[in-house]
Amino acid sequence: MNCRPLLRSRRAATCVILGAAVLLAACAHKANKEEEEAARNTIVCKLDSERLMIRLDVGEVRLLMPNGNRVSLYQISSDAGMRYTNGILELRGKDLNLTLVRNGDAVKLEDCKHYELPKPE
């Protein structure tokens, strides 16, 4: 029995598999500039032990509430720090020390930090 064709086909299959693995590794998602900018302008906090995401933009912030609702708040003047409201909710604070006011009740947001993009594998 001649084993040479079998050895060649195994080598070819191995090369194809290795080539595919290299291509997949090269295609691992790397954040683009827009994603990196969005991450720099996003803060993640805990609200009642649940995750709240805050996206800062010019003149407004967009909140992704723990229940999945999206809320926009608009910047209003403040003597110190930042202050945003939509008439129902208000976000205020300085740096990463933030408070969310709902129906007159102020809740300090916990563990606020800038969002980090997942690392490519």
C-alpha positions in Angstrom: 0.0 0.0 0.0 1.3 3.4 -1.0 1.1 5.9 2.0 2.5 9.0 0.2 -0.9 10.4 -1.0 -2.4 9.9 2.5 0.6 11.8 4.1 0.2 14.6 1.6 -3.5 15.0 2.2 -3.0 15.1 6.0 -0.3 17.7 5.6 -2.6 19.7 3.4 -5.5 19.4 5.9 -3.2 20.4 8.7 -2.0 23.5 6.7 -5.6 24.5 6.0 -6.6 24.1 9.7 -3.5 26.1 10.8 -4.2 28.8 8.2 -7.8 29.1 9.3 -6.7 29.4 13.0 -4.3 32.2 12.1 -6.9 34.1 10.1 -9.4 33.8 12.9 -6.9 35.1 15.4 -6.0 38.0 13.1 -9.7 38.8 12.8 -10.3 39.1 16.6 -12.3 42.3 17.2 -10.2 45.3 18.0 -12.0 48.4 19.1 -12.2 51.2 16.5 -11.8 54.9 17.3 -15.6 55.5 17.8 -15.8 52.6 20.3 -12.8 53.8 22.2 -14.2 57.4 22.3 -17.6 56.0 23.5 -15.9 54.0 26.2 -14.0 57.1 27.4 -17.3 59.0 27.7 -19.2 56.1 29.5 -19.4 55.6 33.3 -20.7 52.5 34.9 -22.2 52.7 38.4 -24.3 50.6 40.8 -27.8 51.8 41.5 -29.5 49.7 44.2 -26.8 47.0 43.5 -27.6 46.9 39.8 -25.6 48.2 36.9 -26.4 51.7 35.5 -24.5 53.0 32.5 -24.1 56.7 31.9 -23.0 58.0 28.4 -21.8 61.6 28.5 -22.3 63.7 25.4 -22.4 67.4 24.6 -25.2 69.0 26.6 -26.8 65.7 27.6 -26.3 62.3 29.2 -28.0 59.0 28.2 -28.7 56.5 30.9 -29.2 52.8 30.5 -31.2 51.9 33.5 -30.9 48.5 35.2 -34.3 47.5 33.9 -33.1 48.2 30.3 -34.9 51.5 29.9 -33.0 54.3 28.1 -33.4 57.8 29.6 -32.0 61.1 28.3 -31.1 64.0 30.6 -30.2 67.5 29.5 -27.5 69.7 31.0 -28.5 72.6 33.2 -26.3 75.2 34.9 -24.5 74.2 38.1 -22.2 76.1 40.4 -20.0 73.0 41.0 -19.8 69.8 39.0 -22.4 68.5 36.6 -26.1 68.6 36.6 -28.5 67.0 34.1 -32.3 66.6 34.3 -35.4 65.7 32.2 -37.8 67.1 34.8 -38.3 63.7 36.4 -34.8 62.4 37.0 -31.7 64.4 37.9 -28.1 63.4 37.8 -25.6 65.5 39.6 -22.1 65.3 41.0 -18.5 65.8 40.3 -16.0 63.4 38.7 -17.2 59.9 39.7 -19.1 61.0 42.8 -22.6 61.0 41.3 -26.1 61.2 42.7 -29.4 60.3 41.0 -32.5 62.1 42.2 -35.9 60.5 41.6 -39.1 62.0 42.9 -37.1 64.2 45.3 -35.2 61.2 46.7 -31.4 61.4 46.2 -29.6 58.1 45.8 -25.8 58.1 45.8 -24.4 55.9 42.9 -21.9 53.3 44.1 -18.7 52.0 42.6 -18.7 54.5 39.7 -15.8 54.0 37.2 -15.1 54.6 33.5 -16.2 51.8 31.3 -13.5 49.5 29.9 -13.8 47.8 26.6 -13.5 44.0 26.7 -10.0 42.9 25.8 -9.7 40.9 22.5 -8.8 37.3 23.2 
